[in-house]
Amino acid sequence: MTLAKRFASAPLEGSDLRQPPSAGATYRGRFAPSPTGPLHAGSLVAALASWLDARAHGGVWLVRMEDVDTPRCVPGAGDTILRQLEACGLVSDEPVLWQSRRGTLYQKALDQLVAAGRAYPCACSRKDIEAALEAQGVVRQRHQGAVYPGTCRPGRGGLRGKAPRAWRFAVDALGSVVHWTDRRLGPQAQDVAAEVGDFVLKRADGLWAYQLAVVVDDAAQGITHVVRGEDLADNTARQILLQQALALPTPAYWHTPLVLGDNGEKLSKQNGAQPLDLSDPRRALSRAARTLGLPAPGLDSVAELLAAWTKAWPA
């Protein structure tokens, strides 16, 4: 029996985008890896931090497989990740949720945004967007994403007879500056209209975009606290705008420090991060704990280490 079956999937859909927290639990956190390969040292930091934060608050910790980007997902990687987590003593308190099975709920959210005038179809290809920005004299810095110029906005002529390729969220320029306080990084702000533009909700290939899926699932699972890697902090403002547009609650956010590779960039599968060596889970966990500023108590078992770090965690 695979771990995917042992941790049976959560219900596929619900009648409401929101789900109240379980009785007696005021904290609900989650770890949401993408099954594009096994966990590596960087992803274990986020997993451990989210688990410790939940335990330190007496809360519930969930695992969600963000496998919505199916072309990038590796067959069997989800099971591998669950086995790695289990070896480290990190087991979901509820059935594992798989995003690839939840398209109906994402469509419901998109329909709600369209009905409210907050989403629209877009016919632009990447080449079209680059050409529009070039015509406006916009010069992008290296590694800077293209800010969508609003070409297909209904108020600017819409599709103009072209076939729709994707669906975008209409960012309200008057309310696009989002302020929030990260529990580790402190006060944050982003002008989504100026720095991102109208972002994609459903891609040209028919797949659901990360921003919509994560917002819908955090609400559906009643997530109150999000603990994840600092590389995802830039997504927070977009997700808050979606939460507001869908009348969904906004969780508290805590972004963990990153593990860097030899090239000084974030350790990731894309730059050759090696799968976790779990021949001794205590060693892998202790390295992750050091990244989080936690002590090395020198205890004998995974359970003892997790208990000691839970007590030391700044809840």
Steps between C-alpha positions, in 0.01 A plus 500: 500500500641841404526787742263692275235240588601471864453874535174497307421814307283764657152555346523629146254786519279690742193716489694796642849633431546542875529233765498585872790372711450162669334506839749598768772602249558871461821447302509313168823494306624313197801389298431510127779355285488458123571137407756585234756281676608391850538744787838671531666690784317824423155346493564317828559839667151614398345167601665501842418867566134456410472185715671661800286814474184290500614288794621800701153653460321174585361496149436275202762437229399393150681386187371617162650383171511795261498286187289736292791558257476145370767521224764576764389230744699177517302174529542357848660814643200565725538159663874559537442832674251342741750226584773760559276701729397189690865405553548843659199457730291749301161344422187686394226518763232467230476331158742637242338734246603480132440815296475314168164362616342833589440673168126538559561709811752721318250550218238603754737766635579623149129522416447704815775742399366531144149573630644775720695653212834405656618253234506506121622290204836585342622423147859617548798275447832573670621645171197732489569621855868565427409692183245713687750584772767582244257731321446678832877540547507271802846363573508195725785419734659156499282240678214755519163363395294671232229726641187425300399822317125431511461449126192276525323684779130541414529877539780509243327308225516149638592210274443694174375186328793283611454162668551506878813326624498562875303667777640790703414671826410866453714689750328818618761774463339698783535213744807322369744597777484215750645529850552204732728401785709188464566330832871473420572769239288774659289761315470437126338682210459449127326698227361209299378719212845655451715195574292212362193622314192288432628152586398163358235284669464233231783440257494480122564123524183460708678444830411693813749761616668467838355825639135398463548138606690586818248763608203271440661208682624701798143619553344158434732340756444776755871595504569772757882512481724460195866416560700464179830596333602862460510455121118491511463826694459693173177308433333615821358830373334332202350236725365763740331681210337173393390427857338842519329461161362158599404613853738245653704538820868594485736270696799618699825463301849394612768457233798285587865574417625332184766236458744620233694293250869533421416768242337718767151447358207329668547125519242342271441203275562730202858577607596147590392460861562143611224291660513481877729236642275341761729216597504689831193729519638663815792645303274642226261646757784651701632681191155639433469605864831689481367700205204594720728609786407210725740327742662162445395313816685176413206273576470141385170484313305697242208530744724645773653750259159615376375537858805708599470727196129545560577635847768731357282627214408872526122450484 
